Amino acid sequence: MEYITIHQPSKIVFGTGSFDQFIRDIRVSGLKRLFVLVVPFLKNQIDQKFNLLADSGIAYHINAGLNTEPGFSHYHHYLEEAKAFQPDGVIGIGGGSVLDVAKLLAAMINNTQKIDEVVGIGLLKKRDLYMACIPTTSGTGSEVSPNAILLDESDGMKKGIISPFLVPDAAYIDPLLTDGMLSEIMASTGMDALTHCLEAFTNKFAHPMIDLYALEGIRLIGRSLVKACANDLQARTDLSLGSLYGGMCLGPVNTAAVHALSYPLGSGFKIAHGLANALLLPYVMEYNLPSDIKRYKQVALALGAELKASDEETAREGVAIVRSLLQQCKLPLKLSEIGIPEESIPAMARSAVKIQRLMKNNIREILLDDAIGIYQKAY
Ligand SMILES: [Fe+2]
């Protein structure tokens, strides 16, 4: 067996009410100055919770301005603001965009490295500020992952900063924070989480230690996604747990072609990360399936498929279930439904195959013509 190294937060608090535990933990943490990045729609709720810190001598600065998938320009803006506040801890409360920027800030506030010196795997030299993440969507997994993904506006490419220093000190996952989320956001972020699990389980570098999380995550998300979109608390809890498991897959094994093919949709056409992955997932499953029918059969069974006459038929049932989830959640099934011009496919394919940090993980090789073929099938 190949060795595997797993970095996780030293504290993970999961379950309803864990946000209140975060406040209690912060009160006794010894931290004195917190820079807090919050998703805009929770600003009032978070203000009220942080007011509870007023008598504990902890100063905090809350910014609730980030409402889009972040680029380097956002990062530079927040870095200046955070440096001016001189925090000893950074807290991210939001979806993947907020968490990724918050993680990066915690590592860069006292760092002389420039952003383009840390893009890539393992180039970040340190993080000396406390860092905690509190997700408000069930999708990104960023609260436990070593990844931060930002758009580089200079070349229109999404860039990954991957480092153990980006794994937060603590993650608090509270399903109460997803209460009342728009169903299309719940659906697309939940499909992103499913993709994390599925791409880890069917990965060229899949590993038994991560398979545990990946397969259970697929099971949890498969059974809960539709009900979570109807705001059922038990289903939202299952989805949050599946999303956490998906995040645990991201560091040691990571994603593959779905994510690589989805990035050009985000950078070129501002399609949200979860939505882009959701749309492409069944097409990549169909492409990959012949390369490992046994694994795709396990995926299908975890999604609730019944055994068919052959392993391949069972495996294909998994693709049908994913399509059915998309339909039940009213997510688009075709690139043509989301305003992507067909003539942009070759350029998107050229861009996607360059993302070798993910494409190398894909169980079946994807060359330029293959990428074009997958986009065309998805059109
Ligand atoms: Fe993702």
Residues whose N, C-alpha, C, O or C-beta is under 5 A from the ligand:
A	BS01	LIG	D192
